[in-house]
Structures are given as C-alpha cells and as structure tokens.
Amino acid sequence: MTIPAELAIRARRAAFNRAIAEGDAAAIGPILARDCVMVTGSDSAVIAGRLAQVKVWKREFAAQNRIAYVRTPDSVTVSATEPVAMELGQWDGAPMASGTYAAKWREVAGAWVIEAEVFVTLG
C-alpha cells in the first residue's frame, strides 16, 4: 500500500520540523532536492542547493541563541498531472519573527523532496 502524496508530504514536513528542533542538519539534507532554492523571509536572501542549505542550518544550529523554526502547513495541493505539489502555511521563529510560506515539492524516486521555499516575514 502506498501512502497518499499529501500524507507523505505532511510527514516529510514533520520530519523537517523535528530536525530543526533537534538541531540535526544531516536529517534535513534528504528532504531537500539537490538543486533546491530557499528565499528567506526578511531580506529575501536566496540560498541555492542542498549543500548550501545544510551548511546554513549547521551554522544556525551552532548559534548560542538559535531559533527553533516551525513550519505548519495549512494546505497541500497535489498536481493531478505532474509529480509535484504546493504546500502553503505559517512559519514561526519565536521569539524573533513569524509569517507565511509556500513550498514546492517533487516526488523523486518515490520520495517527496522540497524544490523551492519562499518565506515572508509578517510579524
């Protein structure tokens, strides 16, 4: 029995949140596509590629007063024609900031990975 795409994506997001909470950069890598792109919430910095993002997470986890970001999906919409999906939700980086995000997922070799994420700081 295969797991429905939406459920699989939500499980991968939960694993990403756990990796952030535990400071486990190695667990983040497999959730990201090799050529993924992240646009940060405040300064719109672009972090391109899995290796670059894992490096940023390692630096973030080593910070003395690190922020435990949590991403909470509001919706996951799976394409009926392509192996892609769009996740929309809220992110929280208490006590510093929070906002909304969009993530594009793609199924690659049976696993859902993040191809792109865009964050907007609203609070």
C-alpha positions in Angstrom: 0.0 0.0 0.0 1.4 3.4 -1.0 1.0 6.5 1.2 -1.1 9.2 -0.4 1.0 12.1 -1.6 -0.5 14.7 0.8 0.1 12.5 3.8 3.7 11.7 2.7 4.4 15.4 2.3 3.0 16.3 5.7 5.1 13.5 7.2 8.2 14.9 5.5 7.4 18.4 6.8 7.0 17.0 10.3 10.4 15.3 9.9 11.9 18.6 8.8 10.4 20.4 11.9 11.8 17.6 14.1 15.3 18.0 12.6 15.2 21.8 13.3 14.0 21.2 16.9 16.8 18.6 17.4 19.5 20.6 15.6 20.0 17.7 13.2 21.3 19.2 9.9 22.1 15.7 8.5 18.3 14.8 8.7 17.4 17.9 6.7 19.6 17.0 3.6 17.4 14.1 2.4 14.3 16.2 2.5 15.8 18.7 0.1 16.2 18.3 -3.7 19.8 18.6 -4.9 19.1 21.9 -6.6 16.5 23.3 -4.2 16.1 27.1 -3.6 15.1 28.9 -0.5 14.1 32.6 -0.4 14.4 33.9 3.2 11.6 35.8 4.9 13.1 39.2 5.8 15.9 40.0 3.4 14.9 37.7 0.5 18.4 36.1 0.5 18.5 33.2 -1.9 20.1 30.0 -0.7 20.5 27.7 -3.7 21.3 24.0 -3.4 21.0 21.3 -0.8 24.7 21.6 0.3 24.3 25.4 0.8 21.1 25.0 2.8 22.6 22.3 5.0 25.6 24.5 5.7 23.3 27.4 6.7 21.3 25.0 9.0 24.6 23.8 10.6 25.6 27.5 11.3 22.1 28.2 12.6 22.2 25.2 15.0 25.6 26.2 16.3 24.4 29.7 17.3 24.3 30.4 21.0 20.7 31.8 20.9 19.4 29.7 18.0 15.8 30.0 16.8 13.7 26.8 16.6 11.7 27.5 13.4 8.4 25.6 13.0 6.5 25.3 9.7 2.9 24.5 9.9 1.1 23.5 6.7 -2.4 25.0 6.1 -2.8 23.1 2.8 -1.0 20.7 0.5 -2.3 20.6 -3.1 -1.0 17.7 -5.2 -0.9 18.0 -9.0 -3.2 15.7 -10.9 -0.8 15.7 -13.9 2.8 16.0 -12.6 4.7 14.6 -9.6 4.6 18.0 -7.8 2.7 19.6 -5.0 2.3 23.0 -3.4 2.3 23.5 0.4 1.1 26.7 1.9 1.4 27.5 5.6 2.6 29.5 8.5 6.1 29.6 10.0 7.1 30.7 13.4 10.6 31.6 14.5 9.7 32.7 18.1 10.6 34.9 19.6 12.1 36.7 16.6 9.6 36.6 13.8 6.8 34.7 12.0 5.0 34.7 8.7 3.7 32.7 5.8 5.5 30.3 3.4 5.0 28.4 0.2 6.9 25.2 -0.7 7.0 23.3 -4.0 7.5 19.6 -3.6 8.5 17.0 -6.2 8.4 13.2 -6.0 11.8 11.8 -6.9 12.5 8.1 -6.9 9.5 7.5 -4.6 10.3 10.2 -2.1 8.9 13.8 -1.8 11.6 16.5 -1.7 11.4 20.3 -1.4 12.4 22.0 -4.7 11.7 25.6 -3.6 10.5 27.5 -0.5 9.6 31.2 -0.2 9.1 32.7 3.2 7.6 36.1 4.0 8.0 37.7 7.4 4.8 39.3 8.7 5.3 39.6 12.4 
